Amino acid sequence: MRTSRDVFLTIGKGSYTIHTPLENDELDRIKGLIDEACGEIITGAKQEDLLMITCLKLAYSLDSVNEKLKKVLATIDEEG
């Protein structure tokens, strides 16, 4: 069983402490995805707006991967 611990996470202009059982490599991958989705900090943007933009970009990425996976699975079903 994994032991939970407190870690720091930066999103936009804010830093947050979260309690997680994730291993360092898992957490690094997630931080990378967040950093990629957050992109450059928009000068003058409020933290709430940065969080919303990041959330929308992550949701779009997840939806895109989901659609591609559906097409791959449909192709496999057709061939099988």
C-alpha positions as CSV (number, residue, x, y, z in Angstrom):
1,M,0.0,0.0,0.0
2,R,1.3,3.5,-0.9
3,T,1.9,6.0,1.8
4,S,0.3,9.4,1.3
5,R,2.4,12.6,1.6
6,D,2.1,16.3,1.2
7,V,3.5,17.7,-2.1
8,F,3.6,21.2,-3.6
9,L,2.0,21.8,-7.0
10,T,2.1,25.1,-8.9
11,I,-0.6,25.9,-11.4
12,G,-0.5,29.4,-13.0
13,K,0.4,31.9,-10.4
14,G,-0.6,29.8,-7.4
15,S,1.1,27.1,-5.4
16,Y,-1.0,24.4,-3.6
17,T,-0.2,21.7,-1.2
18,I,-1.9,18.4,-2.0
19,H,-2.0,15.1,-0.1
20,T,-1.3,12.2,-2.5
21,P,-0.1,8.6,-2.6
22,L,1.4,9.2,-6.1
23,E,5.0,8.1,-6.7
24,N,7.6,10.8,-7.8
25,D,7.5,9.6,-11.4
26,E,3.7,9.7,-11.6
27,L,3.7,13.1,-10.0
28,D,6.3,14.4,-12.4
29,R,4.3,13.2,-15.4
30,I,1.2,15.0,-14.0
31,K,3.1,18.2,-13.3
32,G,4.4,18.1,-16.8
33,L,0.9,17.8,-18.2
34,I,-0.3,20.6,-16.1
35,D,2.6,22.8,-17.1
36,E,2.0,22.0,-20.8
37,A,-1.7,22.9,-20.5
38,C,-1.1,26.0,-18.4
39,G,1.5,27.3,-20.9
40,E,2.8,30.8,-20.4
41,I,1.2,32.9,-17.7
42,I,-1.0,35.5,-19.3
43,T,0.1,38.9,-17.9
44,G,-2.7,40.4,-15.9
45,A,-4.8,37.3,-15.9
46,K,-6.5,36.4,-12.6
47,Q,-5.5,33.0,-11.0
48,E,-9.1,31.8,-11.4
49,D,-8.9,32.5,-15.1
50,L,-5.6,30.6,-15.4
51,L,-7.1,27.6,-13.6
52,M,-10.1,27.6,-15.9
53,I,-8.0,27.8,-19.0
54,T,-5.7,25.0,-17.8
55,C,-8.8,22.9,-16.9
56,L,-10.3,23.4,-20.4
57,K,-7.0,22.6,-22.1
58,L,-6.7,19.4,-20.1
59,A,-10.3,18.4,-20.8
60,Y,-9.7,19.0,-24.5
61,S,-6.6,16.9,-24.4
62,L,-8.4,14.1,-22.6
63,D,-11.3,14.2,-25.1
64,S,-8.9,14.1,-28.1
65,V,-7.2,11.0,-26.7
66,N,-10.5,9.4,-26.0
67,E,-11.8,10.0,-29.5
68,K,-8.6,8.6,-31.0
69,L,-8.8,5.5,-28.8
70,K,-12.4,4.9,-29.8
71,K,-11.3,4.9,-33.5
72,V,-8.5,2.5,-32.8
73,L,-10.8,0.2,-30.9
74,A,-13.4,0.4,-33.7
75,T,-10.7,-0.5,-36.3
76,I,-9.7,-3.5,-34.2
77,D,-13.3,-4.7,-33.9
78,E,-13.8,-4.4,-37.6
79,E,-10.6,-6.5,-38.3
80,G,-11.4,-9.1,-35.6
